[in-house]
C-alpha cells in the first residue's frame, strides 16, 4: 500500500496526520471542501500552530502530498481512505454525522469504479452504532458494493493532544481498530505499522466497542480530573491543607497513578467536554444511564462558579485580568476554555475584566494587561506568564489556579494558590 487519502484532511488534525504519513513515505491525497486551504497546501504555505506540520507541508507539497476539492478523484487514487471531517455536537450532546454522510457520496462513487479492495477508515468521533449503521448503509448505497466483502470499513480514532498531534500519532499508547471484518483490520494495521515510531499495544474489536471506547476513554480522564479538582476545593476549605500534598500521595498508589491528578481549572478544548456529554447521551439512546459522567459534566460548571465566587471574595477594586484564554498552552484553541468560562462568569457579576493570551490576544502586551487590573488570575500556564515573577506587583493580587508561580519570587501584595489552605498564603508587599 503506497497511496492513502484523507477526506476532510485540510483541518488541524487531518493535516498533521496526512503530513506525517507523507513524511513516512506514503503518497497522500488530501481532499477538502475548503478551496483556500487546498490551495495553501499545494503551494506549500499551509499555516498552523501545530509543531512540524508547516515544515512537512513545505517539504512534501507536490511531491508526496497533494490536496484537492475532488474527493472522488482522491479516493480513486488511493488504497485506503480516512474520513476525518468535523462531527459537531448537537444540543442533546450527541454528534452529528451529517458531514461524514456527505463525504460518503463521492467516496462511494469512487468505490463503485474500483477493482482493488479499498478500506474506508472512520477517524472522526461518532456516536455508538453510527459506523456500522448509517455510515455503512450510505457507503453501500452510494457504491452499490457491500461493506466487509467488496470494500473494508473500520473505525479507528486517534488519541492525540492538540499541540502534540504529530508526536502522539507516531507514538501512541495504543492503536484502536474497530473492524467490520478481519481483512480490513489487517490492512489498517499494516498502515499503522508503517508510520509508528515505537512499539504499541493493538486493540482490535467490534465497530461499536471501538466507538464506545473512544468517548469512554476521554470521559474516564475527565473523571480523574474532576476528583483531583474536587479534592483541591475541599483542601481550600481547610486551613493548613495542601492539595499538592494530598494529590501526590494519592497518585503514588499505582492503582491511581499520577497522570491527570493535579489541581487546576476546568478541562476544556474540543474533545473532553463534548465526549463526556456524548457518553451520557449514548446511554440515554440505549435506554441505559451514565450518572457518573453526568455528574462529572455538572461539576465542571460548578468549578467555574466556585472560582468566580473565590475571585469576587478576594478582589478589592472589581478589576480582574484573566491570564490565558486558550484551553491549554501551546495551542490557539479557546473552545470551552477555563479562562473564557471564568471571564464570562465574572462579567455577569459586573466585574471589569481584561484578558491576555500570547496565542489569541490581538497586540499581546502582558505588562499592559497586568497594569489594567488590581487582580490577576492565572488560568492557562503559558511560559510567557513567568514574566510576572520579574514585575513589580506590589499593588496586585495574584490568584494562581495551577500552582504555576513561585510565590517567593512574586513581588505581589497578595498571592493565593487555589487548593492551598483557606486563606491568602503569601504577602510580600510591606514586609
Protein Blocks (a to p, Z undefined) as FASTA:
>chain_A
ZZdcdehilbmklmmmmmmmmmnopacddddfblklmmmmmnopaccfbghklmmmmmmg
oklgccdfblklmmmmpcbdcdfbdcdddfkopacfklmmmmmmmmmmmmmmpmbdcddd
dfbdcdehklmmmmmmmmmmmnopaehklpccddddddddehilmmmmmmcfbdcdddfb
fklmmmmmmmmmmmpcbdcddddddfklmmmmmmmmmmmmmmmmmmmmmmmmmmmmmghi
afklmmmmmmmpmklopghpacddddedjklmmmmmmmmmmmmmnopacfklmmmmmmmm
mmmmmmmmmmmmmpmnopacdehjbfbehiacfghpfklmmmmmmmmnopacddddfklp
ghiafklmmmmpmbdcdfbfcfklmmmmmpccklbccddfkomacfklpccfbdcdehia
jbdfbdfehZZ
